Amino acid sequence: MFSVVKFKSDSSVQVVPSSWLNIDKNKCKYPPGPNVNIINVVKKCTAAKPAWPYLPVKFFKSSGKF
């Protein structure tokens, strides 16, 4: 499952695996650094790593398809 979120820090909108969201859907784990191919990581629903920071988000909607 995927979710559409808006990151509060820069107002960017992104599709992320729903598993990256916390239970309240107001924070999202996100891979740090510019060397991550985010589209591939998201499409594969890669599990969030413990070292990834939680970033504040506004949750919009979930979907079963990318």
N, C-alpha and C positions, 0 to 999 in steps of 0.2 A: 504494500500500500504506500502511496505517496501523499505528501501534503504540500500545499502552497503556503509559503510564509513570507513575511516582509521583515527584514532585519532592521531593528530600530536604530542601530549605529550609523547606517548609511542609506537607509530607505530602499535598499535593493530588494527585489522580489526573486525568490528561488523556489524551485521544486526540490524537495528533499524526501528521503525515506521517512515515513511516519515514525519509525523506530528511533530516529534521532531526536525526537521531541520528548520533553519531560511530560509527566502525567498531566500537568496543568496546561500544557501546550503553549506556554509563554516563554520557553527557552529551548534552544536547539543546539545539539552538538554539531560542530562543523570542523572539517579538517583544516589545520592551519597551513599557511605558506602558499607561495605562488606556484610551487612545483607539482601541485595536485591537479590531475585531470578530473575536474569535478563532475563533468557529465558522465564519464565512465563509472566513477565511484557511486553516483546517485543511481544510474540505470541498473547497476548490479546490486543495488541495496546493500552495499558493503556495511558491515556492522561498525558502529561508532567505536572508536578506540577510547580507552579511559583517559588518555592524555589530551584528547580534543577538548577545547574549551566550550562551555555553554554560552551561547550568545542570546540576548533578549530578542524575541520576535513577536510579531502579531500573526496569529494563525488565521488563515482564510478558509481553506477547504481541503478535504481529503478525497482521494480517488484511487481506484484499484489499478488504473493505467497511468503510464508516464505521460 
